Amino acid sequence: MSQATFDDDLFEDAASEMREDVEASLDEARAALPEADAVWEVEADNTLGVLNALRSALDVEDAEDHLVDAKKWYTMGERADAFEDADDLAEEIETVEELIDDVTEAHEGVSDLASTVPQLRSALEEFEAGDEEAGDAETDDGAGESDDEAETDADADAEEAEA
């Protein structure tokens, strides 16, 4: 076997292994993406629980890592002109990348909501407590509750709402 034939065979083997590495990394990226049911079906006791569960389901960090590996091996193979036909790999990389981008965007939106909902709840509770205090002050003619009793009731209502 001549040196040129030996080198060609080694290059073909290396190119084949490189393609396999790209395909394996793409498979791992696909496997690391959330399942549709994990995004759709969530068990929680309240809105914040639903948002936190959804945010966890939309985590694609592992898929991103595998996509980076696939792109790395693909780029190396392309620069070495190792692939005879790499259009299918490029298309698959693009497809997975677009899906990861979509899921990442949804994750960011859910994260924003998860941080906004508790703030909104607190603001509404403060508003309701202030509204109750104002209403009690207007209707208290000496025969009703004292201010201390009204405040205790408002605190109990706020605790009940949190539970």
Secondary structure by P-SEA (a helix, b strand, c coil): ccaaaaaaaaaaaaaaaaaaaaaaaaaaaaaaccccccccccccccaaaaaaaaaaaaccaaaaaaaaaaaaaaaaaaaacccccaaaaaaaaaaaaaaaaaaaaaaaaaaaaaaaaaaaaaaaaaaaaaaaaaaaaaacccccccaaaaaaaaaaaaaaaac
